[in-house]
Amino acid sequence: MFAVQADGVSLATVEGLAPSAIELHPLQHSFWELHALQCGFCTPGILLTAEALLKENPDPSEEEIRDWISGNLCRCTGYHNIVAAIQDAAKKLNSAKS
């Protein structure tokens, strides 16, 4: 998509996940904490995909997580830590609701 095609549209970015400049979103924190980051090329797309998943399904299975992130290509990992980080973030988000 060309930038001009997004005129007037609201866009989400990975920077917009964080609640403030000094606090990380639970997904960002889990990715950092569980070493789900490598080169960082795929990270923004995976984080935004994971955020959408957790909004739709707050407690996804490993299979559901893998299905949701299947459109994001990561050449650095086997997705193990990425899946673990999404599961961890889901637990954090669910416990914050309680």
C-alpha positions as CSV (number, residue, x, y, z in Angstrom):
1,M,0.0,0.0,0.0
2,F,1.2,3.5,-0.7
3,A,1.3,6.0,2.1
4,V,-1.2,8.2,0.2
5,Q,-3.7,5.4,0.3
6,A,-3.6,5.5,4.1
7,D,-4.6,9.2,4.2
8,G,-7.2,9.6,7.0
9,V,-6.8,6.1,8.3
10,S,-5.7,5.2,11.8
11,L,-2.6,3.0,11.8
12,A,-1.2,0.9,14.7
13,T,2.5,0.7,15.2
14,V,4.6,-1.4,17.6
15,E,5.6,1.9,19.4
16,G,1.9,2.5,20.0
17,L,1.5,-0.7,22.0
18,A,3.4,0.7,25.0
19,P,1.1,2.6,27.5
20,S,3.9,5.3,28.0
21,A,7.4,6.1,27.0
22,I,8.7,4.4,30.1
23,E,6.5,1.4,30.3
24,L,6.2,-1.6,28.0
25,H,3.1,-3.4,26.9
26,P,2.9,-6.9,28.5
27,L,3.7,-8.4,25.0
28,Q,6.8,-6.2,24.6
29,H,7.9,-7.1,28.1
30,S,7.4,-10.8,27.6
31,F,9.3,-10.7,24.3
32,W,12.2,-9.0,26.0
33,E,12.1,-11.2,29.1
34,L,11.8,-14.5,27.3
35,H,14.3,-13.7,24.5
36,A,11.8,-13.8,21.7
37,L,13.7,-11.0,19.9
38,Q,16.5,-11.7,17.6
39,C,17.3,-9.4,14.8
40,G,14.0,-7.5,15.3
41,F,12.9,-7.5,11.6
42,C,9.8,-9.6,12.3
43,T,9.1,-8.4,15.8
44,P,6.8,-5.5,15.0
45,G,4.5,-7.6,12.8
46,I,4.5,-10.5,15.3
47,L,3.7,-8.2,18.2
48,L,0.8,-6.5,16.4
49,T,-0.5,-9.9,15.2
50,A,-0.2,-11.2,18.8
51,E,-2.0,-8.2,20.2
52,A,-4.9,-8.8,17.7
53,L,-5.0,-12.5,18.7
54,L,-5.1,-11.7,22.4
55,K,-7.9,-9.2,21.9
56,E,-9.9,-11.9,20.1
57,N,-8.9,-14.8,22.2
58,P,-7.4,-14.0,25.6
59,D,-6.3,-17.5,26.3
60,P,-5.1,-19.1,23.0
61,S,-3.6,-22.5,22.7
62,E,-0.1,-23.0,21.3
63,E,-1.6,-24.2,18.0
64,E,-3.8,-21.1,17.8
65,I,-0.8,-18.9,18.4
66,R,1.3,-20.7,15.8
67,D,-1.6,-20.4,13.3
68,W,-2.0,-16.6,13.9
69,I,1.6,-15.8,13.6
70,S,2.1,-18.1,10.5
71,G,2.0,-15.1,8.2
72,N,5.0,-13.5,9.9
73,L,8.3,-14.9,8.7
74,C,11.2,-15.1,11.2
75,R,14.5,-16.3,9.9
76,C,16.3,-16.2,13.3
77,T,14.3,-18.5,15.5
78,G,12.2,-21.6,15.5
79,Y,9.3,-19.6,17.0
80,H,9.6,-21.4,20.3
81,N,10.4,-18.3,22.4
82,I,8.0,-16.2,20.4
83,V,5.1,-18.6,21.2
84,A,6.2,-18.8,24.9
85,A,6.3,-15.0,25.1
86,I,2.8,-14.7,23.7
87,Q,1.6,-17.3,26.2
88,D,3.3,-15.4,29.0
89,A,1.8,-12.1,27.9
90,A,-1.7,-13.7,27.8
91,K,-1.3,-14.8,31.4
92,K,-0.1,-11.3,32.4
93,L,-3.0,-9.6,30.6
94,N,-5.6,-12.1,32.1
95,S,-4.2,-11.7,35.6
96,A,-4.4,-7.9,35.3
97,K,-8.1,-8.2,34.4
98,S,-8.8,-10.2,37.6
